[in-house]
Amino acid sequence: MEEMEEELKCPVCGSFYREPIILPCSHNICQACARNILVQTPESESPQSRRASGSGVSDYDYLDLDKMSLYSEADSGYGSYGGFASAPTTPCQKSPNGVRVFPPAMPPPATHLSPALASVPRNSCITCPQCHRSLILDDRGLRGFPKNRVLEGVIDRYQQSKAAALKCQLCEKAPKEATVMCEQCDVFYCDPCRLRCHPPRGPLAKHRLVPPAQGRVSRRLSPRKVSTCTDHELENHSMYCVQCKMPVCYQCLEEGKHSSHEVKALGAMWKLHKSQLSQALNGLSDRAKEAKEFLVQLRNMVQQIQENSVEFEACLVAQCDALIDALNRRKAQLLARVNKEHEHKLKVVRDQISHCTVKLRQTTGLMEYCLEVIKENDPSGFLQISDALIRRVHLTEDQWGKGTLTPRMTTDFDLSLDNSPLLQSIHQLDFVQMKVPATPILQLEDCCTHNNSATLSWKQPPLSTVPAEGYILELDDGNGGQFREVYVGKETMCTVDGLHFNSTYNARIKAFNKTGVSQYSKTLVLQTSEVAWFAFDPGSAHSDIIFSNDNLTVTCSSYDDRVVLGKTGFSKGVHYWELTVDRYDNHPDPAFGVARIDVMKDVMLGKDDKAWAMYVDNNRSWFMHNNSHTNRTEGGITKGATIGVLLDFNRKTLTFFINDEQQGPIAFENVEGLFFPAVSLNRNVQDFPGVQRMSLPANAGVTEDPSCCGTAKSMSHND
């Protein structure tokens, strides 16, 4: 818990908070310290004068930062408030924790009241010593700020857990060990301070003095002070204003500025904010865990750099000694360069260790503080600081962002001595910088599969200094077979088409340059789609085919037959798709089936040896391949008919269906290779007037023909 101590100390006095108050910026400050840094402002800047002028500024509006010079940028140690003609220049001082603060412009007036209750000068201004935001106090002065009871409780628990012996709270320098505690004053005294500050006479004679250990127990068991409303001091907080994000009392709701605001039950919001803070801490805890592991990695890097340095030096000495006298003069220079590289690497890693250690210490301290705050049972006090803590936790988590836990230096020495030149070239001897490139890293977030294609992306390691001239991408055959090259080039992204559906591929990448080839990257496993979604392909269609509806609808502008293919090819598995005829006039004979990518596009499907099809009219159908007609079958299509195509590579067959009934026998056998869904269309204005359409749903694929129109019921499916 020692790392939490920074969260519990006042930024002004550097000591543990005493009677802390919460400023509107959510930072805390001791009430006595707040009085010490008050500065009186001109009358023209007071809230009353602003309200009188109609500016509508609230009691807690911040002054613009350009109106107040918070401290001098020079190291003179002086600062002044700029923008106020009557404001005197006052010297600033540093608190024990290094925060610059301003002393009061004038000594506080003598009063019989305690410092917490004494009035403050009219038109006083206070500047937060942490964020340097300023505000002018209203008539209530410091009493207008809520007290942070939760922070007081955390400090009490922290001090009780840390202090083996209770110390006097009134000793000015080194606190002595306390001998008694006054239950009424709630203060621990040593004997000299008790005689000086708590004499056993007068009103103090009735106070009960107990041993320090007993006083600690009674303090722990005593009920915590209940937070009261800053506007209505006699009322306890009972609700939570959602708009203002602060606890309020019932008078604030009835007659105060929160009367029209949305409010919720105090207990419910207490539990909600505790839950939110706990969830935020989970994320921050993960970052802290990663930071600890990262520090271990960095410390291991230091050891590895040391070992690599020793090994490299030994190798270098051996090479230089082998070149006898001519190499001895060069050896010292080369060793100096190695040592310089060694020191540079160590410096970079040690600097990163130092930076990460400080950051982790701050994060751990915040976590421990938040955990102590969560233990607090005062809903009102907790809700006064929960929003600010949640924001701090999220902000601290964001600071452990991507790249923060990445080493800035490699452990390798990118130096290689070339001892092959002849003796007369010794004076040119130098480290060879050219090496094979580092192993590429696959960027998993950018790698994906779609249908039967795979897209892979990669990059060079961020700390790599050896350039790569190109990359070699390899895939296996989808059945665990040997790898084969599918791409060689300079690009760092590649899409591979024409893979098998429902198959698992292994992919790997390596880099190369003139020196050689790098190691392979880690193997990436890719799974192609089990179900194929496809539309028709404008790039492979005849120019008379007209596409619309995101290529899910096609029409033909020619009187002759024209062919259009689907975008997705099939070579493995079982695939079935359907088309429903929505309009059919004058008995045309469209053709449906499969084709190679290089099928003829200006004749009916099946006229050449690149297509296998069924063409059908209103009475009968035929199977056609290589201009050969077979298996005439009775039964045609009408409006509302459904045509199905079943391509089964397991049995190497192609079968057709009309209205869920098989049309004739198996149309074609021994079907092997890569096939694309295909349809041929034509147009006959005299025979088929109007616009007719054939389409497939949900990205499956669409065909439009002047002679028929329809909608498919399913996509291609791969078993």
C-alpha positions in Angstrom: 0.0 0.0 0.0 3.0 2.3 0.1 2.6 3.2 -3.5 -0.9 4.6 -2.6 0.7 7.2 -0.3 1.0 9.8 -3.1 -2.8 9.8 -3.5 -3.2 10.6 0.2 -1.0 13.7 0.4 -2.0 17.3 -0.1 -0.4 18.9 -3.1 0.2 22.1 -1.1 1.6 21.0 2.3 2.9 17.6 1.1 1.4 15.9 4.2 -1.6 13.6 4.6 -4.8 15.4 4.0 -6.5 17.0 7.0 -10.1 17.9 6.6 -9.9 17.6 2.8 -12.4 19.5 0.7 -13.4 18.7 -2.9 -12.9 21.5 -5.5 -15.2 21.7 -8.5 -12.3 20.2 -10.6 -12.6 17.0 -8.5 -9.1 17.5 -6.9 -8.7 17.6 -3.1 -7.0 20.1 -0.8 -6.6 20.5 3.0 -9.1 23.1 4.3 -6.3 24.9 6.0 -4.2 24.9 2.8 -7.1 26.2 0.8 -7.2 29.2 3.1 -3.5 29.7 2.7 -3.6 30.0 -1.1 -6.7 32.2 -1.3 -6.1 35.4 -3.3 -8.5 38.5 -3.2 -9.7 39.6 -6.6 -11.0 43.0 -7.7 -14.7 43.8 -7.2 -15.3 43.7 -10.9 -14.4 40.0 -10.9 -16.7 39.0 -8.1 -19.8 36.7 -8.7 -22.1 39.5 -7.4 -20.8 42.0 -9.9 -21.0 39.5 -12.7 -24.6 38.6 -11.8 -25.4 42.3 -11.6 -24.0 42.8 -15.1 -26.2 40.0 -16.5 -23.4 37.7 -17.5 -25.1 34.8 -15.8 -21.9 33.2 -14.4 -22.4 30.5 -11.9 -20.8 30.5 -8.4 -18.2 28.0 -9.6 -17.3 29.3 -13.1 -13.7 29.0 -13.9 -11.7 32.0 -14.9 -10.2 31.8 -18.4 -6.6 30.6 -18.2 -5.5 33.6 -20.2 -6.8 35.9 -17.4 -4.5 34.3 -14.8 -0.8 33.7 -15.0 -0.5 30.8 -12.7 3.2 30.9 -12.3 6.3 32.3 -14.0 7.7 30.2 -16.8 11.2 31.3 -15.8 13.0 29.8 -12.8 12.8 33.0 -10.8 10.5 31.4 -8.3 8.0 34.2 -8.6 4.5 34.3 -10.1 1.8 36.8 -10.4 -1.9 37.0 -11.4 -2.0 38.8 -14.7 -5.0 40.7 -15.9 -5.9 42.4 -12.6 -4.7 46.0 -12.4 -5.0 46.1 -8.7 -3.6 42.6 -7.9 -0.2 42.8 -6.3 2.6 40.6 -7.4 3.2 38.0 -4.8 6.0 35.5 -4.5 5.1 31.9 -5.1 6.6 29.0 -3.2 6.9 25.2 -3.7 5.1 22.7 -1.6 7.1 19.7 -0.3 5.8 17.6 -3.3 7.0 20.2 -5.9 3.7 21.9 -6.7 3.9 25.7 -6.9 1.3 27.5 -4.7 0.6 31.1 -3.8 0.7 32.5 -0.3 -2.2 34.7 0.8 -2.1 38.3 -0.4 -2.6 39.5 3.1 -2.6 37.7 6.5 -6.0 36.3 7.5 -7.8 38.4 10.1 -7.6 37.4 13.7 -10.7 35.6 14.8 -11.9 33.5 17.6 -13.4 31.0 15.2 -11.5 27.9 14.1 -9.6 28.1 10.7 -12.2 26.0 9.1 -15.1 28.3 10.1 -13.4 31.7 9.9 -14.7 33.9 7.1 -12.7 34.5 4.0 -12.0 37.9 2.4 -14.6 39.2 0.1 -14.2 38.3 -3.5 -11.6 35.6 -2.8 -10.2 33.4 -5.6 -8.7 30.0 -5.2 -6.5 28.2 -7.8 -6.3 24.4 -7.8 -2.6 23.5 -7.2 -2.8 20.4 -9.4 -4.7 21.5 -12.6 -4.2 25.3 -12.1 -7.9 26.0 -12.7 -9.2 29.1 -10.8 -12.6 30.1 -9.5 -14.1 32.9 -7.4 -15.7 31.9 -4.1 -19.3 32.8 -3.3 -20.6 34.1 0.0 -20.2 30.8 1.7 -16.5 30.8 1.1 -14.7 27.5 1.8 -17.9 26.1 3.4 -19.4 25.9 -0.1 -17.0 23.0 -0.9 -18.1 19.5 0.2 -15.8 17.6 2.6 -14.2 14.4 1.3 -15.2 12.0 4.1 -14.1 9.0 2.0 -10.6 10.3 1.7 -10.4 10.9 5.4 -11.4 7.3 6.1 -8.9 5.9 3.7 -6.1 8.0 5.3 -7.1 6.8 8.8 -7.0 3.2 7.7 -3.7 3.7 5.9 -2.1 5.4 8.9 -3.4 2.7 11.3 -2.0 -0.1 9.1 1.4 1.6 8.7 2.1 3.1 12.1 3.5 0.6 14.6 3.4 3.3 17.3 0.9 6.1 17.2 2.6 9.5 16.9 1.6 12.8 18.4 -0.5 14.9 16.0 0.6 18.3 17.4 4.4 18.0 17.4 5.8 20.6 15.0 9.0 18.8 13.9 9.7 15.1 14.6 6.5 13.7 16.1 7.0 12.0 19.4 5.2 8.8 20.4 1.7 9.6 21.6 0.8 8.8 25.2 -2.9 9.6 25.3 -5.8 10.3 23.0 -8.7 12.6 23.8 -11.9 11.0 22.7 -13.8 14.3 22.4 -11.0 16.2 20.5 -10.1 13.0 18.5 -6.4 14.0 18.7 -3.3 12.0 19.9 -1.0 13.8 22.3 2.5 13.3 23.6 3.0 14.5 27.2 4.5 17.9 26.4 1.8 18.7 23.8 -1.0 17.5 26.2 0.2 19.8 28.9 0.6 22.7 26.5 -2.6 22.2 24.3 -4.9 20.2 26.5 -4.6 21.3 30.1 -6.7 19.3 32.7 -8.8 22.3 33.7 -11.7 24.5 32.5 -13.9 23.0 29.8 -11.3 20.5 28.9 -11.4 18.9 32.3 -14.4 16.9 31.3 -12.7 15.4 28.3 -11.8 11.7 28.5 -8.2 10.8 27.9 -7.5 7.1 27.0 -4.4 5.2 26.0 -3.5 5.5 22.2 -4.3 1.8 21.5 -7.7 2.2 23.0 -8.2 5.4 21.2 -7.4 3.8 17.9 -10.0 1.1 18.5 -12.6 3.6 19.5 -11.9 5.8 16.5 -12.3 2.8 14.2 -15.5 1.8 15.9 -17.0 5.3 16.1 -19.6 6.1 13.5 -18.3 8.0 10.5 -19.5 11.6 10.1 -22.4 11.8 7.7 -21.9 14.2 4.8 -24.3 17.1 4.9 -25.5 19.4 2.1 -23.2 22.3 1.3 -26.3 24.5 0.6 -28.4 23.3 3.5 -26.0 22.4 6.3 -28.6 20.8 8.6 -29.7 18.4 5.9 -28.2 15.1 5.0 -27.8 14.0 1.4 -30.7 11.8 0.4 -30.7 11.8 -3.5 -28.3 12.0 -6.4 -28.6 14.6 -9.1 -27.8 12.9 -12.5 -27.4 16.2 -14.3 -25.0 17.9 -11.8 -23.4 14.5 -10.8 -23.5 15.3 -7.1 -25.5 14.2 -4.0 -28.3 16.6 -2.9 -30.8 16.9 0.0 -34.6 17.1 -0.2 -34.6 20.9 0.2 -32.4 21.1 -3.0 -35.1 19.3 -4.8 -37.9 21.3 -3.5 -36.6 24.8 -3.6 -33.0 24.8 -4.8 -31.3 24.7 -8.2 -31.9 21.0 -8.6 -35.6 21.2 -8.5 -36.0 20.5 -12.2 -33.1 18.0 -12.6 -33.3 14.3 -12.9 -32.5 12.6 -9.6 -32.0 9.0 -8.5 -31.8 7.2 -5.2 -28.6 7.7 -3.4 -28.1 4.0 -2.6 -28.7 2.9 -6.2 -26.2 5.3 -7.6 -23.7 4.4 -4.9 -23.9 0.7 -6.0 -23.9 1.7 -9.7 -20.7 3.8 -9.4 -19.0 1.2 -7.2 -19.7 -1.3 -10.0 -18.4 1.1 -12.7 -15.3 1.7 -10.7 -14.7 -2.0 -10.1 -15.1 -2.7 -13.9 -12.7 0.1 -14.8 -10.2 -1.3 -12.3 -10.4 -4.7 -14.0 -9.1 -3.2 -17.2 -6.4 -1.2 -15.4 -5.4 -4.3 -13.5 -4.8 -6.1 -16.8 -2.6 -3.3 -18.0 -0.6 -3.4 -14.7 -0.2 -7.1 -15.1 1.1 -6.6 -18.6 3.4 -3.9 -17.4 4.9 -6.3 -14.8 5.5 -9.0 -17.4 7.0 -6.3 -19.7 9.4 -5.3 -17.0 10.5 -8.9 -16.7 11.0 -9.0 -20.4 13.1 -5.8 -20.4 15.3 -7.1 -17.5 15.8 -10.3 -19.4 16.8 -8.2 -22.4 19.5 -6.6 -20.3 20.9 -9.9 -19.5 20.7 -11.1 -23.0 22.4 -8.0 -24.3 25.2 -8.6 -21.9 25.6 -12.2 -23.0 25.3 -11.3 -26.7 27.9 -8.5 -26.2 30.4 -10.9 -24.5 29.8 -13.5 -27.2 30.2 -10.9 -30.0 33.3 -9.4 -28.5 34.9 -12.9 -28.2 34.1 -13.6 -31.9 35.5 -10.3 -33.0 38.7 -10.7 -31.1 39.2 -14.2 -32.6 38.7 -12.8 -36.1 41.0 -9.9 -35.6 43.8 -12.0 -34.0 43.6 -14.3 -37.0 44.6 -11.5 -39.3 47.8 -11.0 -37.3 49.5 -7.5 -37.2 47.5 -5.8 -39.9 44.2 -6.5 -38.1 45.4 -5.5 -34.7 45.4 -1.8 -35.5 41.8 -2.1 -36.7 40.6 -4.3 -33.9 40.6 -1.6 -31.2 38.4 0.6 -33.4 35.9 -2.2 -34.1 35.7 -3.1 -30.4 35.0 0.5 -29.6 32.1 0.5 -32.0 30.7 -2.7 -30.4 31.0 -1.2 -26.9 29.2 1.9 -28.1 26.4 -0.2 -29.5 26.4 -2.2 -26.3 26.1 0.9 -24.1 23.4 2.4 -26.4 21.3 -0.7 -26.2 21.6 -0.8 -22.4 20.8 2.8 -22.1 17.7 2.6 -24.2 16.4 -0.5 -22.3 17.3 0.9 -18.9 15.6 4.2 -19.7 12.5 2.2 -20.7 12.6 0.2 -17.5 12.9 3.4 -15.5 10.0 5.0 -17.3 7.8 1.9 -17.1 8.6 1.4 -13.4 7.5 4.9 -12.6 4.3 4.6 -14.6 3.5 1.2 -13.0 4.1 2.6 -9.6 1.6 5.4 -10.2 -0.9 3.0 -11.7 -0.5 0.6 -8.7 -0.9 3.5 -6.3 -4.1 4.6 -8.0 -5.4 1.0 -8.0 -4.8 0.6 -4.3 -6.4 4.0 -3.5 -9.5 3.1 -5.6 -9.8 -0.3 -3.9 -9.7 1.5 -0.5 -12.4 3.9 -1.7 -14.6 1.0 -2.8 -14.5 -0.3 0.8 -16.1 3.0 1.9 -19.7 2.6 3.2 -20.7 6.3 2.9 -22.7 6.5 -0.3 -22.7 10.3 -0.3 -19.0 10.7 0.2 -18.2 8.0 -2.3 -20.4 9.6 -5.0 -18.6 12.9 -4.5 -15.4 11.4 -5.8 -16.4 8.4 -7.9 -16.8 10.2 -11.2 -13.4 11.7 -10.9 -11.8 8.4 -10.0 -13.6 6.6 -12.8 -12.2 9.1 -15.3 -8.7 8.8 -13.8 -8.8 5.1 -14.0 -10.0 5.2 -17.7 -7.4 7.8 -18.5 -4.6 5.8 -16.8 -5.7 2.7 -18.7 -5.6 4.6 -22.0 -2.1 5.7 -21.2 -1.1 2.0 -21.3 -2.1 2.1 -24.9 -0.9 0.1 -27.9 2.8 0.2 -28.3 3.6 1.3 -24.7 4.7 -2.2 -23.7 6.9 -2.8 -26.8 10.6 -2.9 -26.5 12.4 0.0 -28.1 15.6 -1.9 -28.7 16.5 -5.4 -30.0 19.0 -7.6 -28.2 20.8 -8.5 -31.4 23.9 -6.8 -32.6 23.4 -6.0 -36.2 27.2 -6.2 -36.9 28.9 -8.8 -38.9 32.6 -8.8 -39.6 33.7 -9.7 -43.2 37.1 -11.3 -43.0 37.3 -12.5 -46.6 39.1 -9.5 -48.3 42.8 -9.8 -49.0 45.5 -8.3 -46.7 45.8 -5.1 -48.8 42.1 -4.3 -48.0 42.5 -4.5 -44.3 42.4 -0.7 -43.9 38.9 -0.8 -45.4 37.7 -3.5 -43.1 34.3 -2.6 -41.5 31.2 -4.2 -40.2 28.9 -5.6 -42.9 25.5 -4.0 -42.4 23.7 -6.0 -45.0 21.9 -9.0 -43.6 18.9 -11.1 -44.6 15.7 -9.3 -43.6 13.9 -10.0 -40.4 11.0 -12.5 -40.4 7.7 -10.8 -41.5 4.9 -10.5 -39.0 1.4 -11.5 -40.1 -1.2 -8.9 -39.2 -3.9 -11.1 -37.9 -6.5 -8.3 -37.6 -6.3 -7.7 -41.4 -6.3 -11.4 -42.4 -9.6 -12.9 -43.4 -11.5 -15.3 -45.7 -14.5 -14.7 -47.8 -16.2 -17.6 -49.7 -13.3 -19.4 -51.3 -10.8 -16.6 -51.2 -8.3 -15.6 -48.5 -6.7 -12.2 -47.8 -3.4 -12.0 -46.0 -1.5 -9.0 -44.7 1.9 -8.7 -43.2 4.6 -6.2 -42.1 8.3 -6.0 -41.2 9.1 -6.0 -37.4 9.1 -2.4 -36.1 12.7 -2.6 -34.9 14.0 -4.1 -38.1 16.9 -2.2 -39.8 17.5 -4.5 -42.7 15.3 -3.7 -45.7 13.4 -6.4 -47.6 13.2 -6.3 -51.4 10.1 -8.6 -51.6 8.0 -11.3 -50.0 7.1 -14.9 -50.8 3.6 -16.1 -49.7 3.0 -19.9 -49.5 -0.1 -21.9 -49.0 -0.6 -25.6 -48.7 -3.3 -27.5 -50.7 -6.0 -27.4 -48.0 -5.5 -31.0 -47.0 -2.3 -30.7 -45.0 -0.1 -31.2 -48.1 3.1 -29.4 -49.2 3.3 -25.6 -49.4 3.4 -23.9 -52.7 4.2 -20.3 -53.7 1.1 -18.3 -54.5 2.6 -14.8 -54.5 6.1 -13.2 -54.9 6.4 -9.4 -54.9 6.9 -6.2 -52.9 3.3 -5.7 -51.7 2.4 -6.5 -48.1 -1.2 -7.7 -48.8 -2.4 -10.4 -51.1 -5.8 -12.0 -51.9 -5.8 -15.6 -53.1 -8.9 -16.7 -55.0 -10.1 -20.1 -56.3 -9.6 -22.0 -53.0 -11.7 -25.0 -52.0 -14.8 -24.3 -49.9 -15.0 -25.7 -46.4 -11.3 -26.3 -46.3 -8.5 -25.5 -43.9 -5.4 -23.9 -45.4 -2.0 -23.1 -43.8 -0.3 -19.9 -44.9 3.2 -18.5 -44.2 5.3 -15.7 -45.4 9.0 -14.9 -45.7 11.1 -11.9 -46.9 14.1 -11.8 -49.2 16.8 -9.4 -50.4 20.1 -9.7 -52.2 21.7 -11.4 -49.2 19.2 -14.1 -48.8 15.8 -15.2 -47.5 14.5 -14.7 -44.0 12.9 -17.3 -41.7 9.3 -18.2 -42.3 6.7 -16.4 -40.2 4.4 -18.2 -37.9 1.9 -20.4 -39.7 -1.6 -18.9 -40.1 -4.6 -21.3 -40.3 -7.4 -20.1 -42.6 -10.9 -21.7 -42.9 -12.8 -21.1 -46.1 -16.6 -20.7 -46.0 -18.9 -23.7 -45.7 -21.7 -21.8 -47.5 -21.0 -19.8 -50.7 -22.7 -16.5 -51.2 -22.4 -15.2 -54.8 -23.6 -12.6 -57.2 -23.1 -12.4 -61.0 -19.8 -11.1 -62.4 -19.9 -8.0 -64.7 -16.2 -8.5 -65.5 -16.7 -11.9 -67.2 -20.2 -11.2 -68.8 -21.0 -10.4 -72.4 -21.3 -6.7 -73.1 -25.0 -7.0 -73.9 -25.7 -8.1 -70.3 -27.0 -5.2 -68.2 -26.5 -5.3 -64.4 -28.5 -3.7 -61.6 -29.5 -4.2 -58.0 -25.8 -4.6 -56.8 -25.3 -7.3 -59.6 -28.2 -9.3 -58.2 -30.3 -8.5 -61.3 -29.2 -8.8 -65.0 -31.0 -8.2 -68.3 -30.0 -8.8 -71.9 -30.3 -6.1 -74.5 -29.7 -8.5 -77.5 -32.0 -10.7 -79.5 -29.3 -13.4 -79.4 -28.4 -15.6 -76.4 -25.8 -14.1 -74.0 -24.1 -15.8 -71.1 -23.4 -14.4 -67.6 -21.4 -16.2 -64.9 -21.4 -16.1 -61.1 -18.5 -14.5 -59.3 -17.7 -17.6 -57.2 -16.2 -20.8 -58.7 -16.6 -24.3 -57.2 -14.2 -27.2 -57.4 -15.0 -29.3 -54.2 -18.0 -30.3 -52.1 -21.7 -30.2 -52.8 -23.5 -27.0 -54.1 -27.1 -26.3 -54.8 -28.9 -23.1 -55.8 -32.4 -22.2 -57.0 -34.1 -19.6 -59.2 -37.8 -18.9 -59.1 -39.6 -17.7 -62.3 -41.7 -14.6 -61.6 -42.7 -13.8 -65.2 -42.8 -16.0 -68.3 -44.3 -15.0 -71.7 -44.3 -16.5 -75.2 -42.4 -19.7 -74.2 -38.7 -18.8 -74.5 -36.0 -21.3 -73.6 -33.5 -19.9 -71.1 -30.6 -22.1 -70.1 -29.2 -22.8 -66.6 -26.1 -24.7 -65.5 -22.4 -24.3 -64.9 -19.5 -23.3 -67.1 -15.7 -22.7 -67.2 -14.4 -19.2 -66.9 -13.5 -19.1 -70.6 -17.0 -20.2 -71.9 -18.3 -18.5 -75.1 -20.4 -15.6 -74.0 -22.3 -14.9 -77.3 -24.1 -18.3 -77.8 -26.6 -20.3 -75.8 -25.1 -22.0 -72.7 -24.0 -25.5 -73.7 -23.2 -24.7 -77.3 -19.4 -25.2 -76.7 -17.4 -27.7 -74.6 -17.0 -25.2 -71.7 -20.6 -25.4 -70.4 -23.0 -28.0 -69.1 -26.6 -26.7 -69.1 -30.4 -27.4 -69.2 -32.5 -25.3 -71.5 -36.2 -25.4 -71.0 -39.4 -24.0 -72.4 -43.0 -24.2 -71.3 -43.4 -27.9 -72.2 -40.1 -29.8 -72.1 -36.4 -29.5 -71.4 -33.0 -30.7 -72.8 -29.5 -31.2 -71.5 -26.8 -29.7 -73.6 -23.0 -29.8 -73.7 -20.7 -29.2 -76.6 -23.8 -28.5 -78.8 -25.1 -32.0 -78.1 -28.8 -32.3 -77.0 -29.8 -35.2 -74.8 -32.5 -36.5 -72.5 -35.6 -34.7 -73.7 -37.9 -34.6 -70.7 -41.5 -33.6 -70.5 -42.5 -30.7 -68.2 -41.5 -27.1 -68.6 -41.6 -23.8 -66.7 -44.4 -21.3 -66.1 -44.7 -18.2 -64.0 -43.8 -19.2 -60.5 -41.7 -22.2 -61.4 -38.4 -22.9 -59.5 -35.3 -24.1 -61.2 -32.7 -25.9 -59.0 -29.1 -26.8 -59.9 -27.2 -29.4 -57.9 -23.4 -29.7 -58.5 -22.0 -32.6 -56.5 -18.2 -33.0 -56.7 -18.3 -36.0 -54.3 -20.2 -38.0 -56.9 -19.0 -35.9 -59.9 -22.6 -35.3 -61.1 -24.8 -32.3 -62.2 -28.5 -32.6 -61.7 -31.4 -30.2 -62.4 -34.8 -29.7 -60.7 -38.0 -27.9 -61.5 -40.4 -27.1 -58.7 -38.4 -29.4 -56.3 -38.8 -32.4 -58.6 -35.8 -33.8 -60.4 -36.0 -33.0 -64.1 -35.0 -36.1 -66.0 -32.1 -38.4 -65.0 -28.7 -37.2 -63.8 -27.8 -34.7 -66.4 -24.0 -35.0 -66.5 -21.4 -37.4 -64.9 -17.6 -37.3 -64.4 -17.8 -33.6 -63.7 -14.4 -32.3 -62.5 -12.5 -29.0 -62.4 -13.5 -25.4 -61.6 -17.0 -24.4 -62.5 -19.0 -21.2 -62.1 -22.8 -20.8 -61.9 -24.1 -19.7 -65.4 -27.2 -18.6 -67.2 -27.8 -17.7 -70.8 -30.4 -14.9 -71.7 -31.9 -13.6 -74.9 -34.4 -10.9 -75.9 -37.2 -11.1 -78.4 -39.3 -8.0 -78.5 -42.1 -9.5 -80.6 -42.4 -12.5 -78.5 -41.6 -11.2 -75.0 -42.7 -7.6 -74.4 -42.1 -5.8 -71.2 -39.4 -6.1 -68.5 -38.8 -9.5 -67.0 -36.4 -10.5 -64.3 -34.7 -13.5 -62.7 -33.0 -12.9 -59.3 -31.4 -14.7 -56.3 -31.8 -13.4 -52.7 -29.4 -12.4 -50.0 -26.3 -12.0 -52.1 -26.7 -15.5 -53.6 -26.8 -14.4 -57.3 -29.3 -13.0 -59.8 -30.2 -13.3 -63.4 -32.6 -11.2 -65.5 -34.0 -12.2 -68.9 -36.6 -10.6 -71.1 -38.2 -14.0 -71.4 -38.5 -14.8 -67.7 -38.1 -13.4 -64.2 -37.8 -15.0 -60.8 -36.4 -15.1 -57.3 -34.1 -17.8 -55.8 -34.9 -19.4 -52.5 -31.4 -20.5 -51.3 -27.7 -20.0 -51.6 -25.0 -22.4 -52.8 -24.3 -24.8 -50.0 -21.1 -26.8 -49.5 -21.4 -30.0 -47.4 
